[in-house]
Amino acid sequence: MKEPGLNLIKKFKLNELNMDFMGYELKENDIFTFHHLIIPSCKNGPYEEWNGAILCGASSHPYLHLIEAIDYDMFLAITSEMVDENMKGYLDKENLMMIRDILICFEREYIARDLCPYKFREEYFERPSLKAEVRKRILK
C-alpha cells in the first residue's frame, strides 16, 4: 500500500482497533486496502488521504463494490458516511451504526428477497456488532 493509505491506517489507529471504515474486522490472512471515496480510481481519482477510506480486502471492499453495481444510492449513502469519518479523522460509532443499518437494508431488499443476480461470500455478512466492547475501541 502507498503512503497515503498507510497514513490513514496510522491516523485512524486501524491496526489497534482491528477495524476498517465500514466496521469490519480484519481477519487472519486478509489485508487493508485503499478505497477511493470522492473521485473513483476509474476516473483517475488521486491516491490521497482526503480521497480515501481503508477497507478489508476480502470482505468490505468487494462487498461495497457489489452494492455499487446493484444499488448506487445505497453505495453513495455508505460512501457519504465514510467521507464523514475521513473528515472527522476517526471512526465514529454513529457513522458505523449508519453504515451497518444501510447494509442491513441492502440485505433485506436484495438478498432476503433473492433479487440479486450476484453471488455473495460469507465474509460479507461477518460484521461485529457495535456492542459495548466495540464501542469502547472506537470512542475517543
C-alpha positions as CSV (number, residue, x, y, z in Angstrom):
1,M,0.0,0.0,0.0
2,K,1.2,3.5,-0.8
3,E,2.0,6.2,1.8
4,P,-1.4,7.9,1.9
5,G,-3.1,4.6,2.7
6,L,-0.5,3.8,5.4
7,N,-1.0,7.2,6.8
8,L,-4.8,6.6,7.1
9,I,-4.2,3.3,8.9
10,K,-1.9,5.0,11.4
11,K,-4.0,8.2,11.8
12,F,-7.2,6.2,12.4
13,K,-5.4,3.5,14.6
14,L,-6.9,0.8,12.4
15,N,-4.3,-1.8,13.4
16,E,-5.1,-1.2,17.1
17,L,-8.8,-1.1,16.5
18,N,-8.6,-4.1,14.1
19,M,-11.4,-2.4,12.2
20,D,-11.9,-0.6,8.9
21,F,-14.0,2.4,7.8
22,M,-17.2,0.2,7.4
23,G,-16.8,-1.5,10.8
24,Y,-15.4,-4.8,9.5
25,E,-12.7,-6.5,11.5
26,L,-9.5,-7.5,9.7
27,K,-9.4,-11.3,9.6
28,E,-6.3,-13.5,9.5
29,N,-4.8,-13.6,6.0
30,D,-6.6,-10.5,4.9
31,I,-5.2,-7.1,4.2
32,F,-6.4,-3.5,4.5
33,T,-7.0,-1.9,1.1
34,F,-7.4,1.7,-0.1
35,H,-10.8,2.7,-1.4
36,H,-11.2,5.9,-3.4
37,L,-14.1,7.8,-1.8
38,I,-14.8,11.0,-3.7
39,I,-13.1,10.6,-7.1
40,P,-13.0,6.9,-8.0
41,S,-9.9,5.3,-9.4
42,C,-11.7,4.6,-12.7
43,K,-11.9,8.4,-13.2
44,N,-8.2,8.8,-12.2
45,G,-9.0,9.7,-8.6
46,P,-6.0,10.7,-6.7
47,Y,-4.5,8.2,-4.2
48,E,-4.6,10.8,-1.4
49,E,-5.7,10.7,2.2
50,W,-8.6,13.1,1.6
51,N,-9.9,10.8,-1.1
52,G,-9.6,7.5,0.7
53,A,-11.0,5.0,3.1
54,I,-9.4,1.9,4.4
55,L,-11.4,-1.3,3.8
56,C,-10.8,-5.1,4.3
57,G,-9.7,-6.7,1.0
58,A,-11.7,-9.9,1.4
59,S,-14.9,-8.6,2.8
60,S,-16.0,-4.9,3.0
61,H,-14.2,-3.7,-0.1
62,P,-15.6,-6.2,-2.6
63,Y,-19.0,-6.1,-0.9
64,L,-19.1,-2.3,-1.2
65,H,-18.4,-2.5,-5.0
66,L,-21.0,-5.2,-5.4
67,I,-23.5,-2.9,-3.6
68,E,-22.4,-0.1,-6.1
69,A,-23.3,-2.4,-9.0
70,I,-26.7,-3.2,-7.6
71,D,-28.0,-0.1,-5.8
72,Y,-25.9,3.0,-6.4
73,D,-27.9,5.1,-4.0
74,M,-27.0,2.7,-1.1
75,F,-23.4,2.8,-2.2
76,L,-23.5,6.6,-2.1
77,A,-25.0,6.5,1.3
78,I,-22.3,4.3,2.7
79,T,-19.6,6.4,0.9
80,S,-21.1,9.6,2.5
81,E,-20.6,8.1,6.0
82,M,-17.0,7.1,5.2
83,V,-16.3,10.6,3.8
84,D,-17.7,12.0,7.1
85,E,-15.3,9.7,9.1
86,N,-12.4,10.8,6.9
87,M,-13.2,14.4,7.6
88,K,-13.5,13.8,11.3
89,G,-10.2,11.9,11.5
90,Y,-11.6,9.0,13.4
91,L,-14.0,6.1,13.2
92,D,-17.3,7.4,14.7
93,K,-19.8,5.0,16.2
94,E,-22.7,7.0,14.7
95,N,-21.2,6.6,11.2
96,L,-20.5,2.9,11.8
97,M,-24.1,2.3,13.0
98,M,-25.5,4.1,10.0
99,I,-23.3,2.0,7.6
100,R,-24.5,-1.1,9.4
101,D,-28.1,0.0,9.0
102,I,-27.6,0.6,5.3
103,L,-26.0,-2.8,4.9
104,I,-28.9,-4.5,6.7
105,C,-31.4,-2.6,4.5
106,F,-29.5,-3.7,1.4
107,E,-29.5,-7.3,2.6
108,R,-33.3,-7.2,3.3
109,E,-34.0,-5.6,0.0
110,Y,-31.9,-7.7,-2.3
111,I,-30.6,-10.8,-0.6
112,A,-33.5,-11.9,1.6
113,R,-35.9,-11.3,-1.4
114,D,-33.5,-13.1,-3.7
115,L,-33.3,-10.2,-6.1
116,C,-29.6,-10.1,-6.6
117,P,-28.0,-11.8,-9.6
118,Y,-24.6,-11.9,-8.0
119,K,-23.1,-14.5,-5.6
120,F,-22.3,-13.3,-2.1
121,R,-19.5,-14.6,0.1
122,E,-20.0,-15.3,3.7
123,E,-17.3,-12.7,4.6
124,Y,-19.7,-10.0,3.6
125,F,-22.0,-10.8,6.5
126,E,-19.4,-11.3,9.2
127,R,-19.6,-7.9,10.8
128,P,-19.1,-7.3,14.5
129,S,-22.0,-5.8,16.4
130,L,-21.5,-2.4,17.8
131,K,-22.0,-3.6,21.3
132,A,-20.0,-2.2,24.3
133,E,-16.7,-3.9,23.6
134,V,-16.5,-2.5,20.0
135,R,-17.8,1.0,21.0
136,K,-15.1,1.2,23.7
137,R,-12.5,0.7,21.0
138,I,-13.7,3.5,18.8
139,L,-14.8,6.1,21.3
140,K,-12.3,8.9,21.8
